[in-house]
Structures are given as C-alpha cells and as structure tokens.
Amino acid sequence: MGDRLRNSKYVWIVATGQNANRWSSFSIGIQRSERQALEIVNDTKLAVLPDDNGRPLLFKAVSNHVRIAEMVLNDPNLARIEHKGLTVAHIAVAHHRIMAQKLLDQKSPLLNLKSNKGLSVEMFARISLGM
C-alpha cells in the first residue's frame, strides 16, 4: 500500500470509527480514481473494508475500473473475496463485458465460482454478454 493512502486521514477515520461522511468521500474517490482503486488492490486489508454501502471496497474498485477488474481476475485470491454470496469475479463480469468474454474464452476456473444462490460466474458472464 502506498504511504499516501496508509497515512490517509480516511483510513484513520475508519479505524477509529469516526465521521462516516469522510469515509463515504474516500469510497467515492475509489469509484472515480483508478489510482486510488489500485491502492485497494495492493492491500488486502483495505480491499475488504466496507464501502459506503457495506460491500468490500474491492467491489467498488472492480465495478468501476476495467483495468482493476482485469488485475483482480488474474489473482484468484482477490477474485474469490466474497460478500453476501457474491465474489469479486461475479462483480467483474457483471460490470465489464470484456472481462466476461475473456474468462469465457480462457475457460477460467473462476467461472465455476458460485453465489450463495447457486449462480456461477459463468452464468453472470453469459448474462452480461446477452447469451
């Protein structure tokens, strides 16, 4: 994790449980800035912290940045991070058609990951591509 983010007042605020509005601003920064999203990918402890909607920050980073999604899908440990039955891989293919096509073309083992309702990443990818 970069020193700038590690020393960030937003991370400190979350750690001390103060001022949810500032944390929400940090979460929005991840949504808007690929550079900030990359910091989340590089630190698993930050990646699993909840965003302003209660989902892991990594979900927000992946859903908003295709390059981040690609990096995460290349790391099975990150791709398997789960929240309420959905994995990061589910989120990546649902939000980025190019990632859905890539996983299908590669016949990735991630396609077999299932949600708590039995929906696989492959199903999400096919739905994303309109198949």
TABEL-V5091 format. One record per helix or strand. SS is the DSSP state (H for helix, E for strand). FROM is the first residue (numbers start at 1). LEN is the number of residues. If there is no record, write none. Layout:
# TABEL-V5091
ss=SS from=FROM len=LEN
ss=SS from=FROM len=LEN
This chain:
# TABEL-V5091
ss=H from=3 len=4
ss=H from=9 len=8
ss=H from=20 len=13
ss=H from=34 len=8
ss=H from=44 len=4
ss=E from=50 len=1
ss=E from=56 len=1
ss=H from=57 len=8
ss=H from=66 len=8
ss=H from=76 len=4
ss=E from=82 len=2
ss=E from=86 len=2
ss=H from=88 len=8
ss=H from=97 len=10
ss=H from=109 len=4
ss=E from=114 len=1
ss=E from=120 len=1
ss=H from=121 len=8
